[in-house]
């Protein structure tokens, strides 16, 4: 049986008090805390083997390169991607936002004729369609909205059910023969709802469209296998999966990465460069990793991936499902509405809520005074808030380190909000 109390003890930041109360951290959807092994891995890299990767013949450079590529392989195993040299399917990025922008930029470059014959499958033109869902984080919504503006493609979206799930009952109407790109979240960062990806992937591929997955809120919380899911591309961030900030990853099926033109240009991604003709770019993933990479952070992210796999994603999911059951009791409080599914089915332990008559920032400050950290605002998902008739909300989101007692403490704290502000 997994000892989650011992796992919690691996997080030094959680041993402090906030405003005289033990810290209760329920903001993992924004960023997760880091276990000591991840903190040590980043520091140890700088202490022992810090050097540039893929560009030096000296011993430190060789060790750094080995550690960097070993981390890539660990992250690939976490998500069910190829990790063998020459078949790598994981690209290092500055985060999920950077990965999604990389795709949108590369598709735009293909639309300008860059990348040759192989890249034509990514090109867009007036009359083509890009489809997202109404549940998307702005990091999905905006890059592909801008891509539509640049190419003249039509921008469309899949609507939501009343409780905020991505609809799958009208896909034939939204995803048509003109659709070239479909980009959808795996787990809503506001609703916590797990999207039924299979029918969307199937419909996208029926019409020859590429399917892109925002996996930011799924990789840290549930077991994923991108090969089994059949997705073409996926992006996620290390800092949400108990790793460092400043680094993320882009998965792409190998044959697609080989055909995709680069989006960023500079050192490390070019094979041959001349003054009088176009450069010859390296094979992926190097083609998409221009400049100096965040090597120490990637190494630490590999440790985080290993750490998660050692716990077991099934164990993490089961533990957080227990936490979710307690957080969903927020909906039993008079004047509190949950934005998302009320049932603890096909969802994670992320629960956004609205307190009638009290501004979310006031709620957040009241909760913070009791040592409980939650998120306030629109969570970079304004369309989904409008779906619920709101501009902002409060959001509690769990991680592997949270306890049932912490979730119960939040529920008790929220019970006091409306009386405190005279809104009861």
DRENVO-628490 format. One record per residue: x, y negated, z negated of N, C-alpha, C in turn. Coordinates in steps of 0.05 Angstrom, whole numbers, plus 5000, padded with zeros to 4 digits. Layout:
! residues N
XYZXYZXYZ...
END
This chain:
! residues 424
501750245000500050005000501849755000501149565017502749325019502549144995504749064984504848894959504848604968502448484970502348204979503248004958503148084933504147914912507247884915508548104921511448094926512147934951510447954971510847804996510547504990508647434974508247154967510747044953512047204937514447124922516747054940516547134966518747084985518646794995516546634987516246364997516946164976519346054976520145874954518445624951517345524973515745274972513245304955512245554952509745594938510045604908512545584899513045604870512845324856512045124870511844854859509044774850508844554836506344444829505844184845503344134851502443884864500443744847500943494839499143344822498543504796500543654786500143794761498744054764498244144788496844404793498644584810498444844806499945024824499144974853501044964870500444914899498845144910496645074923495045254939495145154968496545304984497045215012495045365031493145215041491145325059491045155085493445125096493744965121495545115141495445375141497245525158496645505188494145425195493545385223495045145234495844955217497444725225500344815227501344925205504045045205504245225181505545455185505845645163508345585146508245685122510645665106512645875114515145855105517246035114518346215091518546475096519846645076522846585074524046665052526846605047528646725069527846965079529547085100529746915125527646775132527646595155529346345150528946235126530546005118533546075118534146305108536946395106538146445134536446555152537446615179538346365194536746155192537445905205540045785193540145785167542545675154544945845159544646105159546946285164548046255192546346205211547246165238549245925239548445705226550145475226552645515210552545685190554845735173556845925186555946105204557646315213558246335243556246285260556646335289555646105307555345875296554245655312556045605337554745625360556145575386554045565408554745455431552945455454552745735465550345795475549846065486550046065516550746305527550846345556552946175570554746055556556545875571559445865560560046035541562746035530563946305530566546325533567946585533569146645506569046465487570246515461568446685443569546785421568146985405565546875393565646625382563246515370560946495391561646405415559646385436558446655443560046865443559047135448557147225426557947175401556247255379553647095379553846835384551346675385549546765407550646825430548946925453547647185446549147365433547947625425545647585406546047405386543947355366541547225379541947045398539846915412538147115428539447285443538047475460536747695443538047765421536847965403534247855392534147595385531747465375529547465397530347405421528347415443527047695445528747905443527648175445525748235422526348135398524648185375521948055379521947805389519447665394517847805416519247905436517948045458516548295447517848445429516648685418514148615401514248385388511948295372509448265388509648185413507348125430506848315452508448535453508148735474509048645501511448525502512648425527515248575533516148565558518648685565520948545552522848705542525248585529527848675541527748845561530148955574531448745591534148725590535548535606534848575636534248355649533448365677530448385680529048455658526148475659524848305638526348115626525347955604522847805613520847785595518347645601517747425581519747355564519247145544521246925548520146685552521746445557521746275531524046175523524245995500523345715508521545595492520645325497520845165471520144915472520144745448517644785431515744955440513245005426511145085446508845155436506645235454505845005472505744765462505044535479507044515502509644545496511644535517511244755537510644995527510245215545507845185564505745075554503345025571503844795591505344595582506044375600508044475621509844665614511644785633510044915655507945065648506345195668504944995686503644795674502144605689504044455708506444385699508344245716509344425738509944675732510844865752508744905774506144935765504044965785503844715802504244485790504244235805506544225825508844315817511144325835510644515859509344745853508644935874506644805893504844635882502844505899504144305918506644215911508144035928509944185948509744445947511344605966513944715955514444655929516944745917516745045911518945185912518945465905518645655929518045555952517945725976515445885978515546095994513246256000512146395975513946495958513046635934511346465915511946205915510646025896507845935905507146005930504545905940502246015924502546235910500346345894499646155871501445975864500945785842499945515851499945465877499245205888496245155887495544895881492844815880492344585899489844565908489044355927486144275922485244055934482443985931480544215939478544265922476744485927477344725909479844745900480544955881479444885854479345075836478245025809480145125787480144965766481545035741479445055720479345275705477345325684478645355657477645215637478445255609475845305594476045305567473545325551473245075534470945035524470344795507471644825480472745055474473945095447476945025447477944925469480944905472482144685454484444745444486244545432487044355455487644105448488343905468490843985484492544165472494944255486494344435509491944545510490944695533489344505551487544365539485744195554487243985571489043835559490143605573492143685595494043875591495843935614494344025639492244185635490844295659488844095670487843915653486243695662487943515680490343455670492143285686492943425712493343685711494043835735491843805756489343815747487043785765487143505777487743305761487843025772490043005793492343135788494643105806494143255833492743475832492443635856489743605870487843475857485243445868483443685863484343875846482744105839480444025821478344185821476044135804476444255777475944095756476344185728473644275717473444525707471044635696471544755669469344825655469744955629467445145622468245345606466345545595465145425570462545425566461245315543461445495519460345405497460445555472457645645463457645855447455145935434454545735412452245765400451445575378453445575356454645805349456545815327459445785335459845695361462545615369464145825383463046055389464646255404464646195434466746265448466846235477464946425490463146315506461046475519462346655540461146895543462047075564459747185580457347065576454947165590454447035617455946825623455446685649458046645664459946825661462646795673462446775703460646935716460446925745459646655756458346495739457446225748459746025745461446065724463545865719466145935734466846195734469246285748468446395775469146245796468146305823470446385841469846435866471846505886473846275890473046035882474845805885476745765861476245915840477845885816480645995819482645835812485445925815486845955788485845815767487145825741484945835720485246025700483446035677485246035652484745835634486445815610484545795586484845995568482946025546484446085520483345985498484446045471483746335463485646465450485046735439483546715413484246515396482846465371482446165368480046085363479445795360480845675336482245455340483745345317481845195298479345145306477445025288475445235278474445405295472345595287473445855275475945915281477046175273476046405288474346355309473046575324475046695343475146965344476847115363475247135389476347035410475047045436475047325448472847405459472647655474474047615501476647665501478347605524477847785548477248035543477148235564475448165588472948085583471248015607472247765621473547585607474447335620476947405638478747565627481047655643480047815667478147995663477148155685475947985707474247785699473047615719475147445733477047335719479147175731480647335753481347575746482847745765481047835788478447865784476647935806476747735828477047475820477047265841479847175848481847315838484647255844485847025829484646955806485646735790487746835770489446655762491446705741490146655714490746825694489546795667491746715648491346495633493246385614492046395586493446495567492346525540493846335521492346185505493446035483493346235459495746325451495946535430496946425404496846155400497946035376496646135351494046175351492646255327492146555326493046705345492746995344495347135337497647065349500147205343500747215313500247005297500947035269499047205252496647255263494547365246493447635255493647705280492547965290494548085309494348345313496248485331495448425359497448335375496948285404498748445421497848515445499448655464498748545491500448365501499748215525499548395550501148615550500948805572498148935572497349035548494849175546492448985552492748735544490648535549490448445578492648485593492548415621492848125627493847965607494047675612496547625630496447405645498647335663500747165649499846975633501646805617500446775589502146715570501146645543503246475529502346295512504046105498503446115468505546085452505146075423507545945410507245865385509345715370510545885348513145845343514445985322513545885294513045625292512545515266509845605254508145715270505545825260505846125252508046255261508446535255510846565235510946385215512846395193515746335202516046225226518646145236519145845235521345755247522045465245520345295264520345035260519144845278521144805301520044685323521744605345522244825365520945055362521345265382518745415386518245505410515945665417516645855440514745995450515246195470513046195491513846255516512046295538512346575549510246725548510346995561509246965590510547105608509547125635510247405646508347515661508947765675511447725692513247925692515847885704515647795733513847925749513647855777512647565781511047465762510147195763512346995756513947055735516146885728518146865751518547085765520447095787519546915810516946875813515846715835515346425827515246375801514546105792516945915795516445675806518645475808519145355781521545245777522245125751520744865746520544795721519144545714521044335702523244425691525244245679527944315692529644115694532144145709534544045694536844185697539244095683541144335680542744315659544644525654543344795647544745005651544045275643542045415661540445265677538345395692539045405722541445315729542145305757544445495763544245635785546345825794548445675810547545515830549245365847548045085852549744885851548844605856550744475876549544325894551144175914550143895915551643725928550843445933549043415957549243595976547843546002545643756008544843915988542644105993541444185966538944295967537644365941539244575926538944575900540344765883539145035885540645235878539745505875539445575846537045635837536445665809536745955799537245985774537746255762535146405760535446665756533146835752531846775725529246835721528046785695529146995675529146925649528046685637529846435639532346465646534246245646533246015664531846075685530845865704529045655689527845735667525945565653527145455627529745495623530945415598533245215602532444995614534444785620535544665594538044605595539244465572539944645549540844515527541644665503539144755488539045015483536745125469536945095439534645115424534745105395535545375384538145435387539045715382538545805354539345645334538945725306536045785300534245615311531345645307530345905320531345965344530546205358531446455342533846445332534846665316533046715292532346495278530646515255527846605263526846525286524246615296524346925301526547025310526847315313526647455287527847335266527647445239524747445230523347225235520447205228518847425242519447475268517947675283518447955270521048005264521748265251520348295224520348075209519048075183516148135185514748015204511848075208511448365216513048465235512748745243513248935221515148875203515649045180513349055161511948835157509548835141507348995155507148955181505049085197502848885203502348825229500248635236497548735227497048995227494549105217494149035188496349055172496148985144495648685139497048525155496648235154493648165160492648285181489948235190487948315168488348545156486448645136486548465111488948375103489248205080487847935085488247825108487047555113484047585118483047815125480147855127478947835100480347935079479347915052479247615043481347465051481347185044479047035059478647115084476546985100473847025086473347265075470747315062470247125040472347045025472046855003471646575014473146495035472946225046470146185058468946395069466346365082464146305061464746345036462846265015462445965012464245815026463845525027461145465039460145625057457545585070455245625051455745735028453545775008453145524991454945334993454745094976452744904989451044784973449044594982450344354996449544295020450644075035453144125050454144375050456544445065455844625089456844545112456344695136458944805148459045055155461345175167461145135198463445055210463545025239464845275250463145465258464145715268462445945258463146185264461546415256461446445225459146495215458846535186459546825178459247015197459847295191462847335193463847515176466747575176467347795196466547745221466847935243468147795266470247905278471647795301472447505295473647465273474647195265477047235247478547015243480747015224480046835201481946815182481446655158481946365162480846255183480745965188477845875187477245695168474445615164474345315162473145195183472644905183469844845172469644625157467044575145466544265143464044205141463143925139461643895112462243685097460843625073459043385077456443435076454443225082454842985064454942745077455142495063457842415053459942575059462642515050464542535073466142325078468042325100470142545095470942675117472942895113475542805099476442555104478842465091478442435061476042355052475442335024475342615012474242805026474143085017477043185014478743135034481443225033483043115010482642865004484042734981483142844955480542894953479443014928480543294924480743444945481743714943484743714937486243524950489043504946489743434917488043274904488543204876488543444858487443664868487343914852489444114862491344014878493644174886493044354909490844304923490044484946490444334972492044444990492644325015490844435037489144265049487544345073487944135094486844185118487143995140484643825142485043565149482743395155483143265182480943205196481043085222479643245243480443205269479043355290480743595299483043645286484743885291485543905320485943685334486643675362484643845379482143825371480043975386477443805385477543575398475243395396472743505410472943635434470443745446468943945429470444115414468944305398467644175375468743955364467343805343464843675354465043565378462643445390460443665394461343905400459444125402457744155377459044105354457644125329456443855319456643655336455543385330457143235310459843285310461643145291464043035305465442855291467942755301470342875286469842975262472043085246470843285226472643435213471843625193474143685174473643855155475843965138476244245147478744345144479344615152481244745132480344985123482045155107483045385124485545445123486645665140488645825124488346085125489946255108492346365122494146475105496546605114496946855098499146995104499747245090500147205060500846965052501546915024499246825007496846785019494646695003493246924987491946844965490647034948487646974947486147174939483247144935482646914915484346904894483946704874484246424885486146384904486546124916484046044933483046234948480646174964478346104945478046244923475946184904476345914891478845834887479445564876478445344895478945394921477945194940474945174939473545404939470645394938469645244914470845294891470045154866470644854869472844774881473544494884471444354902470744494924468844374943466044334930465444504911462844474897462644204883464944094875464943844861465043594878465343624905465743394922463343214923461043324929458643154933457843014906457843164884457243024859459242794852461842844858463842644852463442384868462642414894462242184911459342084911457642194894454842114892453242174916453942394930452542474954450642714949450642814925449043054919446142974917
END
